[in-house]
Amino acid sequence: MERLAVLAAAIAPALVLLGYGVAKGRGSWQNHALWTAFLAGAAVAIAPLAAQGWLEDTLQLGRLSPTLDAASTALLVAAIPEETAKFLVVVAIAGRWRDARRIQDIIVLALGAALGFAFVENLAFVTSPGDWQTVALMRASIAVPGHGIDGLTMGALLTMARLNPERRWLFWVAALLLPIALHASYDFPLLLLEGGAAPSWVGVAWLIIIGFSAVVAISLTNRVLAVTLSRRFAAERRAEMSAAALILGGAALFLAGPLLGASLYLLSRGRLPFSGAAPIILPAALGGDLLRSGLQRRRGPLALP
């Protein structure tokens, strides 16, 4: 029974956030390209995770100062390999499927690749020896949505590349570099805190970075979707969630943050820094965005996301 609970804790956050992407992109769960992106993202996750120890030894990160060690690990060991793997999945594999013909589909595919990656990473952490319940709650509310935020950012910029073929390479570069920057910015303060030598303000900076990343990803995604849904490709929508379903889903996701935060704080007994505040930010941001989408969709079929 406990094994089933561990498996559910590993995959449920990814599927919930994938539902958010399907609703936002007005897509379908039956889209083969979406599941190709998810499964390919899960498959490529094995290489960066397996190579992390080798990279740390090769780069001799243990000989650096705590700050340089955290920065190098965040950028060279985590952000660059992981975001590059997701980028290649979207550009070289999932984006070539016939089911990805609509311009806005690339946003959902990038999110799918990121969440497939997050599922495998989450499974590795949750099944590790220790307090798996606390790990699962922390990753469900922060780490997995963090991967989703990076995926949304990548997908929005790749969509801009489709919309602006004359500047395609510029947006492709941005679609790789900005998620790398957001990923490294997320990991760097966390690694400093885990090292035990960071001042208290680093935790506050980490919370600010999480919130800023969510604002960037959601704002960019909404702006790009507004453009795509105003074009002829908007006529190719698949079956959509109703406005009521979006509002209920958004409200549930919005309320999940405080519940996860309270649960994590109680399980950790206050041991984890900012354990009550950090889990609130990303679920609340994504839930609030879904609520907004549902309220706008109630205004009529031409309402933007």
PyMOL commands that set and color helices and strands:
alter all, ss='L'
color gray80, all
select helices_A, chain A and resi 2-24+32-44+46-59+61-63+66-96+98-100+105-126+132-163+165-195+201-228+232-236+243-268+278-297
alter helices_A, ss='H'
color red, helices_A
deselect
rebuild
show_as cartoon
